[in-house]
Amino acid sequence: MSKTTAKHTFESAMQRLESIVETFEKGEISLDESLALYEEGVTLSKQCMEKLSQADLKLKRITKNID
C-alpha cells in the first residue's frame, strides 16, 4: 500500500501530517510534489476525522450505559 492509501493509527497519521506541514513550510518542493503531499494530507485528515468520530460515538455509548 502507498502512504496515501495505507490506514494509519491516529497518532501516526498526525505525525505524518505534521511532517507534511513542515515540508510545505520549507517551501522547497516542486508543484508536483506539493500536489502529491496535499492529496496525502487530505486523505490522512479524513482518516483522523473518521477515527475521532468513532471515538466520540464510543464515548457517547459508554456514557449512556453509565447513566
C-alpha positions as CSV (number, residue, x, y, z in Angstrom):
1,M,0.0,0.0,0.0
2,S,1.1,3.5,-0.7
3,K,1.3,6.2,2.0
4,T,-1.8,7.8,0.7
5,T,-4.0,4.7,0.9
6,A,-2.5,2.9,3.9
7,K,-4.5,3.1,7.1
8,H,-2.6,4.7,10.0
9,T,-3.2,4.9,13.7
10,F,-4.4,8.3,14.7
11,E,-1.0,9.1,16.2
12,S,1.0,8.0,13.1
13,A,-1.4,9.9,10.8
14,M,-1.0,13.1,12.9
15,Q,2.8,12.7,12.8
16,R,2.8,12.3,9.1
17,L,0.5,15.4,8.7
18,E,3.0,17.4,10.9
19,S,5.8,16.2,8.6
20,I,3.8,17.3,5.5
21,V,3.2,20.7,7.0
22,E,6.9,21.1,7.8
23,T,7.8,20.2,4.2
24,F,5.3,22.9,2.9
25,E,6.7,25.5,5.3
26,K,10.2,24.9,4.0
27,G,8.9,25.8,0.5
28,E,11.5,23.9,-1.4
29,I,9.3,21.4,-3.3
30,S,8.0,21.3,-6.8
31,L,4.4,21.8,-7.8
32,D,4.0,18.1,-8.5
33,E,5.4,17.2,-5.1
34,S,3.2,19.8,-3.5
35,L,0.1,18.3,-5.1
36,A,1.0,14.8,-4.1
37,L,1.6,15.8,-0.5
38,Y,-1.6,17.8,-0.4
39,E,-3.5,14.8,-1.6
40,E,-1.9,12.6,1.0
41,G,-2.6,15.2,3.7
42,V,-6.3,15.3,2.7
43,T,-6.5,11.5,2.9
44,L,-4.8,11.5,6.3
45,S,-7.0,14.3,7.6
46,K,-10.1,12.3,6.6
47,Q,-8.8,9.2,8.4
48,C,-8.1,11.2,11.5
49,M,-11.6,12.7,11.4
50,E,-13.1,9.2,11.0
51,K,-11.2,7.9,14.0
52,L,-12.2,10.9,16.1
53,S,-15.8,10.4,15.1
54,Q,-15.6,6.7,16.1
55,A,-14.1,7.5,19.4
56,D,-16.8,10.1,20.1
57,L,-19.5,7.6,19.3
58,K,-17.9,5.1,21.6
59,L,-17.6,7.6,24.4
60,K,-21.3,8.5,24.0
61,R,-22.3,4.8,24.2
62,I,-20.2,4.3,27.3
63,T,-21.6,7.4,29.0
64,K,-25.2,6.4,28.0
65,N,-24.6,3.0,29.6
66,I,-23.4,4.6,32.8
67,D,-26.4,6.8,33.2
